[in-house]
Amino acid sequence: MAVALAMAAGTYAIVKGFEWRSDWDQVVDRDKIIVAVRESEGVFWPIGQEFSGFEYDVLSEIETQLGVSVSTFAVRNLDDLYRALEVGAVDMAITGTSNPSDLWQKSIPYFVTNLGIVRKKQRFDTEDSLVGGILDPAAHAAPASSLAQLYPNIEIQYEPGRLSAELMTLVDIDTLDLVLLDERDFQLQQTVFPDLYFTPVDSASKEISILFRNTHDGSIRRKVDTAIRNIQDSGLMVQMIDRHFGHAREFDFVDNRTFGRHIVSRLPIYMDWFVEYAAENQLDWRLLASVAYQESHWRSNAVSPTGVRGIMMVTQATARDMGITNRSNPQQSIDAGSRYLRSLIDRVPQQITDPDRTWFALASYNVGGGHVEDARKITEIEGGNPDIWIDVRQSLPKLALKTYYPWTTYGYARGNEPVVYVANIRRYYDTMKKAFPKEGDVIEPERLDQLPEANVPIFTGIYD
């Protein structure tokens, strides 16, 4: 009896000494919540010395709400992201894509999108042999199977680590016929790919949530749900969505009628400054005004999701270099933008002559001179002329493909963007020259090399 009582007392002591700790208690103990997030533009993406993206902003607000630090690990390969979540290496994961239905616990949705196919403006027949791409192997596997039923001759390819911009580049250059993407990924890239369009594959909207392991006790998810509700109720979520997606939803890529109206309604406000600062920097004021229109549609209060602002969309670094204090002041912005454009023209290699010299400078204004130099090197290696725009513009899209960018000096860039950027400015500039002719001007018609949709064989043989 004494032995039994002693054993019972020992058992009681053990039970009394044990304190169950929830998953959230463990987060609080280490003062850190560990998150895996898809590294992609518009989701979580490094820009200079900072990060940008919708999910980056959401995570920052969640960190404030939870009162613990967020330790974020960026992952391009979604297979790795799901594995990290499955084995408990992270507390939660964010893909920024519509989520798998039953594989994980999910937070309340913080965004709603549509799933669809991105392709060029053409129809496919059911008997066509097609090659399609997929971004997320877990979230999009079932829709890909449905797509295979619709197009029996389709081959669905998945290559781990592909960015959405890479997949859209492959569609744009006809290496892929279509790619299965969420509309939010398409919206973030559509201004760079004017020839691609989105077709929903399901009428039902798809929710985007934060993912948690099914073996979790739910305590972290409940805390995160509360944080998301607070962000939504405060109006911050709407503001963040507008900041990151509003411009994409409202963007009208080339609307000459709108441009004509803005020449009448907006240009007169700033025209004297365009003329003054262009003259000081040996520029055509009509070119300078065209750059400003491409950057901001002549809105002095314009702000991009990455933090550049003003009528010339000047970065903080450029503002410091040019010695201005208020980027939203249109006079200061035009002053800085004109001097910066002049400096870019002067940095173009001397053997490159106009008009190509100007187009190279404009591309540098958009994507940076280092990336343009990378494209010139690719052009030369592949037998093109690195000193003419029509050849280099064919190489710029390659900066978005991992077949190329790991071997360049300045790395990954959305290479389609400067191609479209320069083409737009050239259109605006021609319109401006017609509206404000000068003696000796020769107005050239639009040519094939001006168009971002020019059909050029860029990747022959690479994927054979």
Protein Blocks (a to p, Z undefined) as FASTA:
>chain_A
ZZmmmmmmmmmmmmmmpccddfklmmmmnopacddddddehiaccehjbcedjklmmmmm
mmmmnopacdddddfblmlmmmmmmnopafbdcehpacdfklpccdddfbdcdddddddd
ddddfkbccddddfblmlmmmmmmmmmmmmmmbccdddehiafklmmmmmmnomafbdcd
dfklmmmmmmmmmmbccddfbfbdcdddddddfkbghlmmmmmmmmmmmmmmnommmmmm
mmmmmmmmmpcfbacklmmmmmmmmmmmmmmmmmmmmmmnopafklmmmmmmmmnoopak
bccfkopacjkopafklmmmnopablklmklmmmmmmmmmmmmmmmpcfklccfklmmmm
mmmmmnopklmmmmmmmmmmnopafkbfklmmmmmmmmmpcklmmmmmnlpadfklmmmm
mmmmmmmmmmmmmmmccehiacddddfklpmkbccdfkgojlZZ
